[in-house]
Structure formats: C-alpha cells, structure tokens
Amino acid sequence: MESDLKIHEIHAEIQSIKRSANQLEQLGDSLPAVTRNALRILASTKMLEINLSDIVEFSEMP
C-alpha cells in the first residue's frame, strides 16, 4: 500500500532528524545556543514520533 510506504519513509526521516539533532547537541557543547536549539529540535522530533508511532505500529500488524 502506497500510504504505508510513505509512513515508513516519514518514520525514517524523523529518525534521521533525531540522529542529526543529537549530533548537533554533542558538537555544540561549547556553544549554548546550538545546544538549546538542538534540544528544541529534539523536542519537536519527539512530538513527530508520538504522532506517528501508533500509525507505524498499526501498519506493521499482519
């Protein structure tokens, strides 16, 4: 189903954003503004995960 494929693509992109934001947070440890903004990105990413998690789990059911 095409919508299932898009859901999994979206999920993969969210995970990519999460990895990048975590890396930014680590790299920006000497720059407080970078750390704060990376944490904001992570918070927004978490909301995306929460919004999508039930759909991903449901689409993986047989």
DRENKE-167305 format. One record per residue: chain; x, y negated, z negated of N, C-alpha, C in turn; residue in three letters. Coordinates in steps of 0.02 Angstrom, whole numbers, plus 50000, padded with zeros to 5 digits. Layout:
residues N
+--------+-------+-------+-------+-------+-------+-------+-------+-------+-------+---------+
! cadena !  n_xx !  n_yy !  n_zz ! ca_xx ! ca_yy ! ca_zz !  c_xx !  c_yy !  c_zz ! residuo !
+--------+-------+-------+-------+-------+-------+-------+-------+-------+-------+---------+
!      A !     X !     Y !     Z !     X !     Y !     Z !     X !     Y !     Z !     ala !
...
+--------+-------+-------+-------+-------+-------+-------+-------+-------+-------+---------+
***
This chain:
residues 62
+--------+-------+-------+-------+-------+-------+-------+-------+-------+-------+---------+
! cadena !  n_xx !  n_yy !  n_zz ! ca_xx ! ca_yy ! ca_zz !  c_xx !  c_yy !  c_zz ! residuo !
+--------+-------+-------+-------+-------+-------+-------+-------+-------+-------+---------+
!      A ! 50042 ! 50058 ! 50000 ! 50000 ! 50000 ! 50000 ! 50045 ! 49938 ! 50000 !     met !
!      A ! 50029 ! 49890 ! 50042 ! 50070 ! 49831 ! 50050 ! 50073 ! 49789 ! 49986 !     glu !
!      A ! 50018 ! 49782 ! 49951 ! 50018 ! 49742 ! 49890 ! 50063 ! 49774 ! 49837 !     ser !
!      A ! 50066 ! 49841 ! 49835 ! 50111 ! 49875 ! 49788 ! 50184 ! 49858 ! 49804 !     asp !
!      A ! 50200 ! 49855 ! 49869 ! 50268 ! 49838 ! 49888 ! 50285 ! 49768 ! 49867 !     leu !
!      A ! 50239 ! 49722 ! 49876 ! 50252 ! 49653 ! 49855 ! 50260 ! 49648 ! 49780 !     lys !
!      A ! 50221 ! 49685 ! 49743 ! 50227 ! 49684 ! 49670 ! 50296 ! 49707 ! 49649 !     ile !
!      A ! 50320 ! 49760 ! 49680 ! 50386 ! 49786 ! 49663 ! 50441 ! 49737 ! 49685 !     his !
!      A ! 50432 ! 49703 ! 49741 ! 50480 ! 49653 ! 49763 ! 50481 ! 49594 ! 49714 !     glu !
!      A ! 50423 ! 49573 ! 49692 ! 50418 ! 49519 ! 49644 ! 50453 ! 49540 ! 49579 !     ile !
!      A ! 50439 ! 49600 ! 49557 ! 50470 ! 49626 ! 49496 ! 50547 ! 49625 ! 49503 !     his !
!      A ! 50572 ! 49647 ! 49559 ! 50644 ! 49648 ! 49571 ! 50674 ! 49578 ! 49570 !     ala !
!      A ! 50638 ! 49530 ! 49599 ! 50662 ! 49461 ! 49599 ! 50662 ! 49431 ! 49529 !     glu !
!      A ! 50612 ! 49447 ! 49490 ! 50610 ! 49423 ! 49420 ! 50670 ! 49450 ! 49382 !     ile !
!      A ! 50686 ! 49514 ! 49392 ! 50743 ! 49544 ! 49359 ! 50808 ! 49510 ! 49381 !     gln !
!      A ! 50812 ! 49492 ! 49444 ! 50870 ! 49457 ! 49471 ! 50878 ! 49388 ! 49438 !     ser !
!      A ! 50823 ! 49353 ! 49432 ! 50823 ! 49287 ! 49399 ! 50846 ! 49295 ! 49326 !     ile !
!      A ! 50821 ! 49347 ! 49294 ! 50839 ! 49359 ! 49224 ! 50914 ! 49372 ! 49216 !     lys !
!      A ! 50941 ! 49413 ! 49261 ! 51014 ! 49427 ! 49259 ! 51054 ! 49363 ! 49270 !     arg !
!      A ! 51033 ! 49323 ! 49318 ! 51069 ! 49261 ! 49334 ! 51065 ! 49211 ! 49276 !     ser !
!      A ! 51007 ! 49205 ! 49246 ! 50999 ! 49159 ! 49189 ! 51041 ! 49182 ! 49130 !     ala !
!      A ! 51044 ! 49247 ! 49117 ! 51087 ! 49273 ! 49064 ! 51160 ! 49257 ! 49077 !     asn !
!      A ! 51180 ! 49265 ! 49140 ! 51249 ! 49250 ! 49158 ! 51263 ! 49175 ! 49150 !     gln !
!      A ! 51216 ! 49133 ! 49170 ! 51224 ! 49061 ! 49161 ! 51231 ! 49043 ! 49087 !     leu !
!      A ! 51191 ! 49074 ! 49046 ! 51195 ! 49060 ! 48974 ! 51264 ! 49077 ! 48948 !     glu !
!      A ! 51291 ! 49133 ! 48968 ! 51358 ! 49154 ! 48945 ! 51412 ! 49107 ! 48972 !     gln !
!      A ! 51407 ! 49089 ! 49035 ! 51458 ! 49046 ! 49066 ! 51455 ! 48975 ! 49039 !     leu !
!      A ! 51395 ! 48953 ! 49020 ! 51387 ! 48885 ! 48997 ! 51393 ! 48876 ! 48922 !     gly !
!      A ! 51426 ! 48923 ! 48888 ! 51430 ! 48919 ! 48815 ! 51463 ! 48855 ! 48790 !     asp !
!      A ! 51505 ! 48823 ! 48831 ! 51537 ! 48761 ! 48811 ! 51498 ! 48699 ! 48835 !     ser !
!      A ! 51445 ! 48711 ! 48871 ! 51402 ! 48656 ! 48895 ! 51332 ! 48666 ! 48869 !     leu !
!      A ! 51314 ! 48631 ! 48816 ! 51249 ! 48641 ! 48784 ! 51189 ! 48632 ! 48831 !     pro !
!      A ! 51194 ! 48586 ! 48878 ! 51138 ! 48575 ! 48924 ! 51126 ! 48637 ! 48968 !     ala !
!      A ! 51180 ! 48669 ! 48989 ! 51174 ! 48729 ! 49030 ! 51142 ! 48785 ! 48989 !     val !
!      A ! 51166 ! 48792 ! 48928 ! 51138 ! 48844 ! 48884 ! 51064 ! 48833 ! 48872 !     thr !
!      A ! 51045 ! 48771 ! 48855 ! 50974 ! 48756 ! 48842 ! 50931 ! 48771 ! 48903 !     arg !
!      A ! 50955 ! 48750 ! 48961 ! 50915 ! 48760 ! 49022 ! 50913 ! 48834 ! 49042 !     asn !
!      A ! 50966 ! 48870 ! 49030 ! 50965 ! 48942 ! 49044 ! 50915 ! 48976 ! 48998 !     ala !
!      A ! 50912 ! 48955 ! 48936 ! 50862 ! 48984 ! 48889 ! 50791 ! 48967 ! 48911 !     leu !
!      A ! 50781 ! 48908 ! 48938 ! 50714 ! 48890 ! 48965 ! 50696 ! 48934 ! 49024 !     arg !
!      A ! 50745 ! 48946 ! 49067 ! 50734 ! 48990 ! 49124 ! 50715 ! 49060 ! 49100 !     ile !
!      A ! 50751 ! 49084 ! 49049 ! 50736 ! 49150 ! 49022 ! 50666 ! 49153 ! 48991 !     leu !
!      A ! 50645 ! 49099 ! 48959 ! 50578 ! 49097 ! 48930 ! 50525 ! 49100 ! 48986 !     ala !
!      A ! 50536 ! 49063 ! 49039 ! 50489 ! 49065 ! 49095 ! 50490 ! 49133 ! 49129 !     ser !
!      A ! 50549 ! 49162 ! 49134 ! 50555 ! 49229 ! 49164 ! 50517 ! 49280 ! 49122 !     thr !
!      A ! 50521 ! 49273 ! 49057 ! 50485 ! 49318 ! 49012 ! 50410 ! 49313 ! 49024 !     lys !
!      A ! 50385 ! 49253 ! 49034 ! 50313 ! 49244 ! 49049 ! 50295 ! 49278 ! 49115 !     met !
!      A ! 50339 ! 49273 ! 49164 ! 50327 ! 49307 ! 49228 ! 50325 ! 49383 ! 49217 !     leu !
!      A ! 50371 ! 49408 ! 49177 ! 50372 ! 49480 ! 49162 ! 50308 ! 49502 ! 49128 !     glu !
!      A ! 50286 ! 49462 ! 49080 ! 50224 ! 49480 ! 49043 ! 50165 ! 49480 ! 49091 !     ile !
!      A ! 50162 ! 49431 ! 49135 ! 50107 ! 49427 ! 49182 ! 50106 ! 49485 ! 49231 !     asn !
!      A ! 50164 ! 49511 ! 49248 ! 50169 ! 49562 ! 49299 ! 50175 ! 49633 ! 49271 !     leu !
!      A ! 50195 ! 49640 ! 49208 ! 50211 ! 49706 ! 49182 ! 50153 ! 49755 ! 49186 !     ser !
!      A ! 50093 ! 49734 ! 49169 ! 50035 ! 49779 ! 49172 ! 50021 ! 49801 ! 49244 !     asp !
!      A ! 50029 ! 49755 ! 49291 ! 50016 ! 49772 ! 49361 ! 50068 ! 49822 ! 49385 !     ile !
!      A ! 50131 ! 49813 ! 49368 ! 50184 ! 49859 ! 49389 ! 50171 ! 49928 ! 49360 !     val !
!      A ! 50156 ! 49931 ! 49295 ! 50143 ! 49996 ! 49263 ! 50083 ! 50031 ! 49295 !     glu !
!      A ! 50031 ! 49992 ! 49308 ! 49970 ! 50022 ! 49337 ! 49984 ! 50047 ! 49408 !     phe !
!      A ! 50024 ! 50011 ! 49446 ! 50037 ! 50031 ! 49516 ! 50081 ! 50093 ! 49519 !     ser !
!      A ! 50118 ! 50108 ! 49465 ! 50161 ! 50167 ! 49464 ! 50125 ! 50230 ! 49442 !     glu !
!      A ! 50063 ! 50223 ! 49419 ! 50024 ! 50282 ! 49398 ! 50005 ! 50322 ! 49460 !     met !
!      A ! 50003 ! 50389 ! 49453 ! 49986 ! 50431 ! 49510 ! 49913 ! 50424 ! 49530 !     pro !
+--------+-------+-------+-------+-------+-------+-------+-------+-------+-------+---------+
***
